[in-house]
Amino acid sequence: MRTLSLGRTGPDISALGFGAMSFGGIFGPTTEAESLACLDAMYEAGITFIDTANIYGMGISETVVGTWLASRKPKVVLATKASFVAGPPRRVDNSAEHLRSELEASLKRLGREQVDLFYIHRREHARPLEEVIGTLHDLEREGKIGGYGMSEIAPETLREAHAIHPCRAVQNEYSLWSRQPELGLIQECGRLGVTFVAFSPLARGMLGQRPLPFASVSDGFRSQNPRFTQPYFDRNQARIEPFRAFCAARGWSVPATALAWVMAAGPHVVPIPGTRSAERLKEWLPLPDLTEEDRAEIERILPAGFAAGDRYGDGQLLSIERYC
């Protein structure tokens, strides 16, 4: 597995990461045993970068990761996040008090004295950015975090934050069907030496090896995303089908091809697909070596903007920075 530096100053991470959101039950029920087996398969595949958050299952994901770390003692790089305050209504809090208390709870669940990367999960726009970055810089100086990151932000916010204190990573949604980061954010990360972490690179399961049945997304988190509601869901499945045929004709798995496409966006781009199943994880590899011709054909099959429906509902978009 190729490695790269997380931000300009490291540590080194695998070029393919792992998103642990599924361990919290957000995409369906799971067990600790199933999650631990999935993490074992992840590590065996050479993936050493794990991304979780305090809100994934309200601490369940971090607890599972902490249990795995304590029993296996692997050499991995950890990222977690904080900012959300459970509602109703859910709100964003970037205050020093909230970030510190949530980080302490995360470290306890993870069984660590330091986390390598600590994100603000969303930006609280009413709070001055200088104050927020100041808090994160303080946590870094105190040895609580190795560096800070930001999630779902615009290029201008990255420029402003990085000028206050260097940012280690930015995490935004990016995949074949969510391509807004191509309009400046991926490029700005590259210019500043910031790692771009692509979450949901498999389109929340739509780019898995097998088509998702509508019944599996008709309730829960995905049911709040317009792309997973009808009639958009069926339209999107139909539009993805030729891509499935393209992959099958070459003997490549659908998720491996989609991940290779994301990684080709730049040497600083790290996708973090997620799953709760070791079997599904094994379908991510091996990654095909895409040629320019392959990429051109993928662009023809799934051009920018092919997806029907927005990626989030109106309420979910309130805390996300949009641009262009």
C-alpha positions in Angstrom: 0.0 0.0 0.0 1.4 3.4 -1.0 1.9 5.9 1.9 1.9 9.6 2.1 2.4 12.3 4.7 -0.7 13.5 6.6 -0.2 17.2 5.9 3.3 18.6 5.5 4.6 17.3 8.8 3.3 13.8 8.9 2.8 11.1 10.2 2.8 8.8 7.2 -0.6 7.2 6.4 -1.8 4.6 3.9 -3.0 6.2 0.7 -6.4 4.5 1.3 -8.0 5.1 4.7 -10.9 3.7 6.6 -14.1 5.5 7.8 -15.5 4.0 11.0 -19.0 5.6 10.8 -20.7 2.3 10.1 -19.6 0.9 13.5 -22.1 3.2 15.1 -25.1 1.5 13.5 -25.9 4.4 11.1 -26.2 2.2 8.1 -27.7 -0.8 9.8 -27.2 -3.0 12.9 -23.8 -4.5 13.7 -22.0 -6.2 16.5 -18.7 -5.6 18.2 -17.4 -8.9 16.9 -18.3 -8.0 13.4 -16.6 -4.6 13.7 -13.5 -6.0 15.2 -13.2 -8.5 12.4 -13.6 -5.7 9.9 -10.8 -3.8 11.5 -8.6 -6.9 11.4 -9.3 -7.2 7.7 -8.5 -3.5 7.2 -5.1 -3.8 8.9 -4.3 -7.0 7.0 -5.0 -5.0 3.8 -2.3 -2.4 4.8 -4.7 0.3 5.7 -3.3 2.3 8.6 -5.4 5.5 8.7 -8.7 5.3 10.7 -11.3 8.1 10.8 -14.0 8.1 13.4 -16.0 10.7 15.4 -17.6 11.2 18.8 -21.1 11.3 17.2 -20.9 8.0 15.3 -23.3 6.0 17.4 -22.8 8.5 20.2 -19.4 7.1 21.1 -20.0 3.5 19.9 -17.6 3.8 17.0 -14.8 5.2 19.1 -15.3 2.6 21.8 -15.1 -0.3 19.2 -11.9 1.3 17.8 -10.5 1.7 21.3 -11.2 -2.0 22.1 -9.5 -3.1 18.9 -6.5 -0.9 19.6 -6.1 -2.2 23.1 -6.3 -5.9 22.1 -4.3 -5.7 18.8 -1.9 -2.9 19.5 -1.5 -2.0 15.8 0.5 0.9 14.4 -2.2 3.1 13.0 -2.9 6.8 12.7 -6.2 8.0 14.3 -8.5 10.9 13.4 -11.6 11.9 15.3 -14.0 14.8 15.3 -16.2 17.0 17.5 -18.6 20.0 17.1 -22.1 18.6 17.0 -24.4 18.9 20.0 -27.3 16.4 19.9 -30.7 18.0 19.6 -33.3 18.5 18.9 -32.4 20.6 17.2 -28.8 19.5 16.5 -26.4 22.4 16.6 -22.7 23.1 16.0 -20.5 24.3 18.9 -16.8 25.2 18.3 -16.3 26.7 21.7 -13.1 25.8 23.6 -15.2 24.3 26.4 -17.1 22.0 24.1 -14.2 20.9 21.9 -12.0 20.2 25.0 -14.6 18.2 26.8 -15.5 16.1 23.7 -11.9 15.5 22.9 -11.2 14.2 26.5 -14.2 11.9 26.2 -12.9 10.7 22.8 -9.4 10.0 24.1 -10.8 8.0 26.9 -12.9 5.8 24.6 -10.0 5.4 22.2 -7.6 4.6 25.1 -5.1 7.2 23.8 -3.4 10.2 25.3 -3.2 11.9 21.9 -5.1 11.7 18.6 -3.1 12.3 15.5 -5.8 14.4 13.8 -8.7 16.2 15.4 -11.3 17.8 13.2 -14.0 20.4 13.8 -16.8 18.3 12.3 -18.5 21.5 11.1 -17.7 25.2 11.4 -19.8 27.3 13.7 -20.1 30.4 11.6 -21.1 32.8 14.4 -17.8 32.1 16.2 -14.6 33.9 15.0 -12.4 31.5 13.1 -9.3 33.0 15.0 -10.8 31.8 18.2 -11.5 28.2 16.9 -8.1 27.8 15.4 -6.6 29.2 18.6 -8.3 26.5 20.6 -7.0 23.8 18.2 -3.5 25.2 18.3 -3.6 25.2 22.1 -4.6 21.5 22.0 -1.7 20.8 19.7 0.8 22.6 21.9 -0.5 20.6 24.9 0.1 17.3 23.1 -3.6 16.4 23.0 -3.7 16.3 19.2 -1.0 15.9 16.6 -2.7 18.4 14.3 -6.1 19.8 13.4 -8.5 19.4 10.5 -11.7 20.8 9.2 -14.7 19.2 7.5 -17.2 20.4 4.9 -15.6 23.8 4.4 -14.9 26.1 1.4 -11.5 27.0 0.0 -11.7 30.5 1.5 -12.1 29.1 5.0 -9.1 26.8 4.5 -7.0 29.7 3.3 -8.0 31.8 6.4 -7.5 29.0 8.9 -4.2 27.9 7.4 -2.8 31.4 7.7 -3.7 31.5 11.4 -2.0 28.1 12.0 -1.2 25.3 9.5 -4.1 22.9 8.9 -3.2 19.2 8.6 -6.2 17.9 6.6 -9.6 18.8 5.2 -12.4 16.3 4.9 -15.2 16.8 2.5 -17.5 14.5 0.6 -16.0 13.5 -2.8 -16.8 10.7 -5.2 -17.9 10.1 -8.7 -21.3 11.5 -7.8 -20.3 14.3 -5.4 -17.7 16.4 -7.2 -17.9 20.0 -5.8 -14.3 19.7 -4.3 -12.9 19.8 -7.8 -14.1 23.5 -8.0 -11.2 24.7 -5.9 -10.9 22.8 -2.6 -8.7 19.9 -3.8 -6.5 22.3 -5.6 -6.2 24.6 -2.6 -5.3 21.7 -0.4 -2.5 20.7 -2.8 -1.1 24.3 -2.9 -1.0 24.5 0.9 0.3 21.0 1.6 -3.0 19.9 3.3 -4.2 16.4 2.9 -7.7 16.1 1.3 -9.6 13.3 2.9 -12.5 12.2 0.8 -15.4 10.8 2.8 -18.2 8.7 1.2 -16.0 7.9 -1.8 -18.3 5.0 -2.6 -21.4 7.2 -2.7 -22.8 5.8 0.6 -23.0 2.3 -0.9 -24.3 3.2 -4.3 -20.9 2.3 -5.8 -20.6 -1.0 -3.9 -20.0 -4.3 -5.8 -23.8 -5.0 -5.8 -26.6 -2.6 -6.4 -28.4 -1.5 -3.2 -32.0 -2.5 -2.8 -34.2 0.4 -2.1 -35.6 -1.3 1.0 -32.1 -1.0 2.6 -32.1 2.8 2.3 -35.8 3.7 2.7 -35.3 4.5 6.4 -32.4 5.7 8.6 -29.7 8.2 7.7 -29.7 7.7 3.9 -33.5 8.2 3.7 -32.9 11.9 4.6 -30.7 12.3 1.5 -32.7 13.2 -1.6 -30.5 11.0 -3.8 -31.8 8.0 -1.9 -35.5 8.8 -2.3 -37.7 8.0 -5.2 -37.8 8.7 -8.1 -34.1 9.8 -7.8 -32.9 6.5 -6.4 -34.0 4.4 -9.4 -32.7 7.0 -11.8 -29.3 6.9 -10.1 -29.2 3.1 -10.1 -29.9 3.1 -13.8 -27.2 5.7 -14.5 -24.6 3.7 -12.5 -25.3 0.4 -14.3 -23.1 1.1 -17.3 -20.2 1.8 -14.9 -20.8 -1.6 -13.4 -20.6 -3.1 -16.8 -17.4 -1.2 -17.5 -15.8 -2.6 -14.4 -17.0 -6.1 -15.0 -15.6 -6.1 -18.5 -12.1 -5.4 -17.1 -12.3 -7.8 -14.2 -12.3 -4.9 -11.7 -14.6 -4.6 -8.7 -16.9 -1.6 -8.8 -15.7 -0.1 -5.4 -12.0 -0.6 -6.2 -12.5 1.2 -9.5 -14.4 4.1 -7.8 -11.7 4.4 -5.2 -8.9 4.4 -7.8 -10.7 7.2 -9.6 -10.9 9.3 -6.4 -7.2 8.7 -5.6 -6.2 9.8 -9.1 -7.5 13.3 -8.2 -4.2 14.1 -6.6 -1.3 12.6 -4.7 -2.6 14.3 -1.5 -6.2 12.9 -1.9 -7.0 10.0 0.5 -10.4 8.3 0.3 -11.9 6.8 3.5 -14.5 4.3 2.5 -16.4 2.7 5.3 -18.1 -0.6 6.0 -19.0 -2.8 9.0 -18.2 -6.0 7.0 -14.8 -7.6 6.4 -16.3 -9.3 3.3 -17.2 -5.9 1.8 -13.9 -4.4 2.7 -12.0 -7.1 0.7 -13.9 -5.9 -2.4 -12.0 -2.6 -2.3 -8.8 -4.2 -3.3 -6.8 -4.6 -5.5 -7.0 -1.1 -6.8 -6.8 -1.0 -10.6 -4.1 1.2 -12.3 -6.4 3.5 -14.3 -5.0 4.8 -17.6 -6.0 8.1 -19.2 -8.2 6.2 -21.5 -9.9 4.5 -18.6 -10.5 7.8 -16.8 -11.9 9.3 -20.0 -14.3 6.4 -20.4 -15.4 6.7 -16.8 -16.0 10.4 -17.3 -18.2 9.6 -20.4 -20.2 7.0 -18.5 -20.6 9.1 -15.3 -20.0 12.7 -16.2 -19.9 15.4 -13.5 -23.4 16.2 -12.3 -24.9 12.8 -13.3 -26.5 12.2 -9.9 -30.2 13.0 -9.5 -31.1 14.8 -6.3 -29.0 16.7 -3.8 -26.6 14.8 -1.5 -28.2 16.3 1.7 -31.6 17.5 2.7 -32.2 21.2 3.4 -31.8 20.9 7.1 -28.5 19.0 6.8 -27.0 21.6 4.5 -27.3 24.4 7.1 -23.9 23.7 8.6 -22.1 22.9 5.3 -20.1 25.6 3.5 -21.1 25.8 -0.2 -19.2 27.7 -2.8 -19.1 28.3 -6.6 
